[in-house]
Amino acid sequence: MDGTRAEAVVFGGFGTLWWIAGSGPLAAPWGTALLVTGALVGAALVTAAVLRLNSIGEQERMHRARHVYRYVNLAQATGIAGTIALATVLDAQQWIPGLIAIVVGAHFPPLARAFAARGMLVTGALCAAAGVVGCALALSGATLDTTLPATALPVAAVLWGTVAGLLAARMRAPEA
């Protein structure tokens, strides 16, 4: 599994951010325990990715995919900012986690193609599915304190699961 270090570090880092966001609304002591546990899990996954995965070929792949990468991430950032702005103006913040998870999930298919990383399709679909659950909860009248953990914790698990999958594939691969 050459050239997966950067992907794993990014997914591990963003997984940790989603976990921290999702743990925030939960009451102590469980919310605190989840927050600390998630920070430790995220740190462990990022550390393992740095130590166990390599960056062979990453620069070449990034160079080839740089335009797609830039535009897709610009579109994602715009979608996230627009979602937050619109939901805030409409006083509908409970929709923010679900809609952001859908935006995040939607940004993976073009990246999967550009980086020839089919696993990103699964990651994207699962992130979007978590977003749909968050939106369904918002539609049912749930508050942000419900939709945030119900969306963010599964998205974190998906991103961390992707990192774990990359690490497992590396462990199964024969040494070069």
N, C-alpha and C positions, 0 to 999 in steps of 0.2 A: 504494500500500500504506500507507494511513493507519493510525495507531494500532498499530504493531507494535514500537515501540522497547522498551517494557517487557518484552514477551514475548521479544524477541531478547536483551536483556541478561540476563534470568533464565536462559534456555536456555544462553547462552554461559558464564555464571558456573557453573552446575551442570555443564555439560559439562567445564569446566576442573577442577572438583572430582573428577568421576569419573575424568578422565585422570590426575590426580595420584595418586589412590588406586590406580588400575590400574598405574601405573608403579612404585609403591613396591616391590613384591616382586621386580622384575626386577633382575638382577645388573648391576653397573657393568661396562663403561661404557655399555651399551645402555640400562639403566634410567635412568641419569642423563641421557643424551641425550634419551630419550623424555620424561622429566619436564620438562626445560628447554624442549624444542620445544613440548610441549603447553601449558606456561604461556605461551609467546610466542604460539602460535596462539589460545589463549583470550583473551588480552589484546587481540590484533589484532581478533578478531571482536567483542568487546564494544565496543572503541573505534569500530570501523566502524559498529556498530549505533547508538551514541550520536550519531555524526556524520552518518550517512546516513539513518536512519529517523526518523520523527516520532511524536509522541504525540497527534496529532489524534484525538479521540474516545475516548481511553483511559479518562479519568475517567468518562465516561458508561457505557461498557461495564463497567467495574469496579463502578460503582454498581449497575447492573442485575444483575450476576452475583455480587455480594459474598457472598450467603448460600451459594450453591453453592461458590464459591471457598473460603470459610472451612471448610465442612463437609468438602469433598473433601480439602483439605490437612490438616485435622485427622485424617481417616481415614487418609490416607497416612502422616502422622507416627506415628500409633498403630500402623499396620501395620509400619512400619520398626522402631520401638522394640520391638514384640512379637517380631518376627523375630529381632532381635539378642539379646533376653533369652532366648528359648526356645532358640535355637541355642547360646548360650553355656552355658546350664544343661545341655543335652544333649551338650556338647562336640562340636558339629557345626558349627563356624564356617565350614567350607568351603561350606555352603549359603547363608550370609548374602548374598554378592553376587548370586547368581541370584534368590533370593527377593525381595531389595530391588528389583532391576530389574523383576521382575514387578509388584510393588506400584506402583512408579513408572509403569510402562506402563499399569496399570489405572486410574490416577488421571486419565489424559488424556481418555478418552471423555466423562465428564460435563463437563469443562472445555471440550472442543471444542464441545459443544452450548451451554453457557452463554455462551461468547464468540463463537459462530458462526465458529469457526476450524477448518474441516474438516481442515486440515493436521495438527492435533494428533492426529487419529486414526492417521495414518501414523506419527508420532513415537511414540505410545503402543504401537502394534503392534510396531514395531521394537525398542523398549526391552524389551518383554515377551519378544520372540523371543531377544534377547541373554540375558535371564534364564533362559529355557528351556535354552539352551546351557550356561549356568553350572550349572544344576541337573543336567543330564545328566552333566556332568563330575563333579559332587559324587557323584552316584549311582554313577559308575564307579570311585570311590575316589580321585579327585583331591584334592589338599590345597588349602588356602586360597591358597597361593602360586601355584597354577595357576588356580583358579576366579576369583580377584579380577581379574587382568589379562584373562583370557578373557571376562569379563563387562563390566568397567568400561570398558575401552578401546573396545569397540563402542558402548556406551551413550554415551560421550563423543562418538564420531564421529556418532552419530545426532543428538544435541542440537546439535552444531556444524553438521551438515548442514542442520538446520532453520533455524539462523541464516543460513547461507549462502544457503538458498533464499529467505528473507525479503529479504535484501540483493539477490539477483539479481532478484526480482520488483520491487523498488523501482527498480532500474536500468532495467528494461524499461518501467516505467510512464511515461506521458507526464507532463511537468511541469504542475502545476496553475497 
